[in-house]
């Protein structure tokens, strides 16, 4: 029997190597330049006939070791370059050009951070340190708080470790030996991870970087010298296992990139984000507040914010009716029994507010609108001729968010979702999904977002306890979503294991003015709830069948979408959304009458107008309204009153212009009707 294995490369070619050859050695055989640029590799075991047999899907890299390459999933496994290849393998060498490489690079950056912390503060106990979408973090337990000065020291030490070019060396230990090693160091969190995610008879994966030792499944870059550009950003609190009863950890956030230019661009984006912080702008423009007396995570909409909310709701309800939806309203509180039937009591209880005991039963505040819409559908038997049934609601829901994760409008405890549920036949499902995706695109376009990316979140068959439904149902649902995206020509990325427990989903992430991604619109396939509630319709042949259901919040929530709008526009909203669209500034008291006359004409045309007749200096009033980011200021004096004109100051434009009052009214009216994103 030959000890050689076959390696299939991305171009379709195959090469023969001795068993135990590493991915780095394969890269070196192709090109020394490729070997030097390599970060990690993707591998998938091949069957004897050359076809792929699949590979084990990645899970949380910080807590679960990988020992076997082959598996049941369809995704290639990310592996270290130094990992021996024992079987025929499809192999792809990853360099900084590959998106997957950045995740490995940032995970290794988190290990670099932990290594530096242990060098400087050896009493520190370690949590975990995954890569994130924008960088990485590591959780530490240390009685003494880290300071900003400590971050500078840690960053300097990280740079020293980079210069030492320390390898990320992997070894496997018997589970008991690994546990004993971490227990002797007092690393209670690592012991928990080992006990939670490994079996007594298996070996565990350990990575060593200098003096730092971590229980980790990897993979990692070859050595610290590969890390070219990084920055520690801030320190935050995080409870161990997310439980306030557990010790509080210190979470150090950082980011890393393959080049200093990319890092500098990111840091510039952070500075821009600070200027656009919706919490600061919301206070400056008097849009909303969170009141300590009422409680955290609960939003109070002020009059100006209320105007914007009204515009958002009016837009959505008008679109509902135009697209064949029926408007419904459901209660904010419902019996616990309903949530048991829906499955939320079992799968979602930790995110729900506590049970309320009333005279006749136990009740819960609703975390979802879905069961309410289902009860409306179920109230009368439907025929196939009645389908699809599209029910839409701007429904307020309540979820228990822990105090450490709430953030202005973006993460709250009470919020309103533009929720809709579509009940349809299997023949209608793809058309309904396509309409939802197109609806989502129209939301982004009308609110001024020109770019978005799309992700398809699917289930993980190996993790069945976290998903309901049969494999056949999941394949049908996932296939329907895929076909729609392909038919519409929308590029998308598949994210295995990130589906909701009740079905796969399409997530549409918008790109804001400074290049940040925001998750808002979702189109979800739900085959769980129709089954749980025994939903039916009478088919054409007279039999009773179960409808399919699609759920699709497109704003995500009114609150979160509003927060994103504030930051996208930095508070300078397009005219149709601006709380005050025009301010008239009379130069003197004798000009107030003319200003009121112009304002009345604009109001008659549907424009939101204020007249600033205060006894203040004109320039001071102009500065104040500019700070409030009002789109148009109309200054009127003797000349304007005599000629029926206005002097127009347009936001973002240095020069003023004179025009007739009626002409200006037509101009601003057109901008409102067209929902123009720009006013210049």
C-alpha positions, 0 to 999 in steps of 0.5 A: 500500500502506498504511503503517498497521498494526492493533493488536489489544488484549486486549479483542478491539478493534482500532486502526489506527496508523502503522507504527513506532508504539511500545507506549508510544504505543499505551498513551498513546492508550488512557489517559495513566494506563495509559501512566504505569503501563506497565512493558513489553509483550507482542506477537505478530505477526498474519497478514493474516487477523487470526490469530496467527502466533506469536512468538519465544520468550524465552531467556536475556535477558542473553546473546541479542538479539531482533531479530525479533518474529515466530517459530515459538513460541506465546508472545508476546514481551516487548518494550520500550515504545519498540520500534517495531511494524512489522506487525499485532500483538496487543499487551498493555501490562504494568503492575505487576499482571502477573506478567511485569512483575516479571521485566522490572523485576528484570532492569532492577534488575540493570542498575541494580546493574551501573551503580552498581558501574561508577560506584564501581569502574570496574575491574570486569568484567561477567558477566551479571545475570538476574532470579530467582524472588526477585530478581536477581543480577549477576556481577562480576570484580574482584580486590578482594573486595566488602565489606558496606560496599561493598554499602551504597555500591552501594545508595546509588549505585543510589538516586542513579541512580534519582533521575536517571531514566536511560533504558534505551536500546537500540541495535543494533551490528554484531557486530564493532563490539560485540566490539571495544568490549567487548574494548577495555574488557577485558570478556572475559565479554561477548565470550564471550557475543557470540561464543557466542550471535550470528552473524557477520553479525547485529547485536547488542542493546546497552542503555545506562543512564548510563555502563553499557553491556551486551550484552543482549536485554532487554526493560527498563523505560523508565527507572531512575525506575520502580524504587521499592523494592530491597535488596542482600542478600549476596555469593557466589562463582561460577566463570566458566561454572561451572568451578572452573578459571576465574576466580572471580566475585563474585555480588551478590544483590538483590531489588526490588518494586513497593512498599516494603510488598512489599519489607518483607514479603520482608525479614521473610520472610528474617529468619524464614527465618534463624530456621528455617534447617534447618542450625542447627535440625538441629544444635540438635536433633541430627538430622543432620550433614555430616562433613568427613572423609567429604566435602561433600554427604553426609548423616549421619542421627543417631538422632533424624533417623533416626526421622523418616526412618523415618516418612517411608519407612514412610509412602511404602512403605505408600502404594505398596502401598495404591496398587498399586505393587510395591517394588523395589531396585536397585544403587547402581553399574552399568556405564557401558554402561547409562548409554550406552544410557539416554542419561545418558552423553551428556546428563547426564555432567557431573552424574555421578561419574567412571567407576570401572574394575573387572575386567570393565568401567567402572562409574558410581554411579547418578545416576537410578533409572530404568534399574534399574527399566527392566531389571526391567520388561524381565526378562520379557515383559509382556502388556497384561493385566499393565499398568500395572506400577508399580515403586517404590523409595526409591533412593539416587542420587549426583550431582556437585554443585559445591562452590559450590552445595551447601547443607545437606540441600537440595543434596547429592551423595548422596540418596534419591529416592522414585522410581517408574516406571509402564509402561502403555498409551496408553489408561491414561496419563491415568488414571495421571498423574491418580493420580500428581498426586492422590498428590502432593497427599496427600503434601503434605496428610499432611505439613501443607502446605496450599497448592501451585502447579503448573507444566507444563514443556514443550519448546522445538521451536527448541532440538531439540539439548537434547531427544530424541523426535519432535514427535508424541511431545512433543505426545502427552505434553504433551497428556496432562499438560494434559488431566489438570490440566484434568480435575482442575481444577488451575490451572497455569502453562506454562513453555516450554523447561523440560522434561527432555530426555526429556519434559514434566513437571508440577512441584508446588511447595509453599508453606511456613509463611512463604510460600516456594515449594519444588520437590519433587514431579514427574510426568514423561512419558518416551517416551525410555527405553522406546524406547532399551531397546526395551521391549515388551508384547504387545497385545490383537491379539498384536502387540508395542507399546512401553509409555508410561512415567511417572516420579514422585518425590513427596518429590523426595528424602528429604533435601530434603523433610526440610530443608523439613519442618525449616524449615516447622515450625521444628523443632516437628514434628507428633506423628507425626513427632517423634523424641521424642513425650512426655517424663516428668519425675518431680519427685523420685526417689521418683516415677521408678517411677510415671513408668516405669509411665506410660511403659510404658503409652504405649510399649505404645500405640506412643508414643515416650517418654523418662523424664528421671530425671536428678538435675537441677532440674525447671525446668532439665529442662523448659527443656531439653526445651522447647528440643528442641521435644518435643510433650508433657512430663508432670510427675509427683509425689505427687499424680499418682502417687496419682490415676493422673494426669499434669500435661500441658505441651503445646508452644505452650500456656502453661497446663498441664492435669491428666488421667488417664494413660490419657486422655492416652494415647488423646489422643496416640495419636489425634494419631499415627494421624490424622497431625495437623499441630497438637497444640493 
